[in-house]
Amino acid sequence: MGLFHSSYSENPVSDVSSADVINCSVSKLSLTVIMPSFVIDQPLPVMESKESDQWSSEICDCTDDMADCCFGFWCCPCHACIHTREYGQCLCLPLLDIFGIIPHVTMSMRVSMCHRYGIKGTICNDCVNATCCNCCVWCQMSRERKSHNIPIVLVSARK
């Protein structure tokens, strides 16, 4: 919101600093609108530093968390939805993979996780893994998220 100053003189406010001033004169009435300058910075993503830039477990290391692996194998859509929600995304997002040959949501979640945790990889490798062994990919992402155990915090940009 701006600060308004009106007067019957011909001189607008002269000692305004660090603000944009808009003058509007109507006959002998002078109206000065002072608009403050706003600077909006987007929060930068927080990346956790760690020793390795690789996945903490391989794609077929299901024996590391047998209960999670069994859940992912026997009910992959439920497993994917639960872990997507825990990751901070929409609960039903993985259900969109049903409509495509290449599971786009699985690949997107995998790329997001690689970006968040600083894991190196290729889109080609992610595509092959997500297409050929979808439940193994979700189990690997679940193990990775658990190994980092970073709480999801939503930051408001409003002050």
C-alpha positions in Angstrom: 0.0 0.0 0.0 1.2 3.5 -0.7 1.4 6.6 1.5 -0.8 9.5 0.1 0.0 13.1 0.5 -2.3 15.8 -0.8 -2.0 19.6 -0.7 -3.1 22.7 -2.4 0.4 23.9 -3.2 2.3 23.4 -6.4 5.2 21.6 -4.7 5.1 17.8 -4.2 6.8 16.1 -1.3 10.5 16.8 -1.7 12.2 14.8 1.0 11.2 11.3 0.0 14.0 8.7 -0.2 14.2 5.1 -1.4 10.7 5.2 -2.8 9.1 5.8 -6.2 7.0 9.0 -6.3 4.1 9.5 -8.7 2.7 13.1 -9.0 -0.8 13.8 -10.2 -2.0 17.3 -10.5 -5.7 18.3 -11.0 -6.1 22.0 -11.4 -4.6 23.4 -8.2 -4.9 20.1 -6.2 -1.6 18.2 -6.1 -1.7 14.5 -5.1 1.5 12.7 -4.5 1.5 8.9 -4.2 4.6 7.3 -2.6 5.0 3.7 -3.6 7.5 1.7 -1.5 10.0 -0.4 -3.5 9.5 -4.1 -2.9 12.2 -6.7 -3.4 10.9 -10.3 -3.5 13.4 -13.1 -3.2 12.5 -16.7 -3.8 13.9 -19.1 -1.2 16.7 -21.2 -2.6 16.4 -25.0 -2.3 18.4 -26.5 0.6 20.7 -29.3 -0.3 22.1 -31.6 2.3 25.8 -32.2 2.0 26.9 -35.8 2.2 29.9 -37.9 1.4 28.6 -39.5 -1.8 26.7 -38.3 -4.8 25.2 -41.8 -5.4 22.1 -43.5 -4.2 22.5 -44.9 -0.7 21.3 -48.3 -1.9 21.1 -50.0 -5.3 17.9 -50.5 -7.2 17.6 -54.2 -6.2 18.7 -53.9 -2.5 15.2 -54.8 -1.3 16.6 -56.9 1.6 17.7 -53.7 3.3 14.1 -53.0 4.3 12.1 -56.2 3.7 8.8 -54.9 5.0 8.9 -51.9 2.7 10.0 -54.1 -0.2 7.1 -56.6 0.3 4.6 -53.7 0.6 6.0 -52.2 -2.6 5.9 -55.5 -4.5 2.4 -56.6 -3.4 0.7 -53.2 -3.5 2.9 -50.8 -5.5 0.2 -48.1 -6.1 -0.5 -47.8 -2.4 3.2 -47.8 -1.5 3.9 -45.1 -4.1 1.1 -42.9 -2.9 2.1 -43.1 0.7 5.7 -42.4 0.0 4.8 -39.5 -2.4 2.8 -37.9 0.4 5.7 -38.4 2.9 8.0 -36.8 0.4 5.7 -33.7 0.4 3.8 -34.1 -2.8 0.1 -34.9 -3.6 -1.0 -38.3 -2.3 -2.6 -39.5 -5.6 0.1 -38.2 -7.9 1.5 -41.7 -8.7 -1.9 -42.9 -9.9 -1.3 -40.8 -13.0 1.4 -43.3 -14.1 -1.4 -45.8 -15.0 -2.2 -43.7 -18.2 1.2 -43.9 -19.8 3.7 -46.4 -21.1 6.6 -44.5 -19.5 5.8 -43.7 -15.9 6.3 -39.9 -15.9 5.4 -39.3 -12.3 7.9 -42.0 -11.1 10.6 -40.4 -13.2 9.7 -36.9 -12.0 9.8 -38.0 -8.3 13.1 -39.7 -9.0 14.6 -36.6 -10.6 13.3 -34.4 -7.8 14.9 -36.7 -5.2 18.2 -36.7 -7.1 18.1 -32.9 -7.2 17.1 -32.6 -3.5 19.8 -35.0 -2.2 22.6 -34.2 -4.8 22.5 -37.6 -6.4 24.2 -37.8 -9.8 22.5 -39.8 -12.6 21.1 -39.8 -16.1 17.5 -39.4 -17.4 18.1 -42.5 -19.6 19.0 -44.6 -16.6 16.0 -43.3 -14.6 13.7 -44.0 -17.6 14.9 -47.6 -18.0 14.6 -48.3 -14.2 11.1 -46.6 -13.9 9.8 -48.5 -17.0 11.2 -51.9 -16.3 11.1 -52.1 -12.5 8.7 -49.6 -11.2 8.2 -51.1 -7.7 12.0 -51.4 -7.2 12.4 -47.7 -8.0 9.7 -46.8 -5.5 11.4 -49.0 -2.8 14.8 -47.4 -3.6 13.3 -43.9 -3.3 11.7 -44.9 0.0 15.0 -46.1 1.4 16.8 -43.0 0.2 14.2 -40.7 1.8 14.5 -42.7 5.1 18.3 -42.5 5.0 18.2 -38.7 4.8 15.3 -38.3 7.2 14.9 -34.6 6.4 11.6 -33.2 7.7 9.6 -31.3 5.1 9.2 -27.6 6.0 7.0 -25.3 4.0 8.3 -21.7 4.1 6.0 -18.8 3.5 7.4 -15.9 1.6 5.1 -13.4 3.2 6.4 -11.1 5.9 
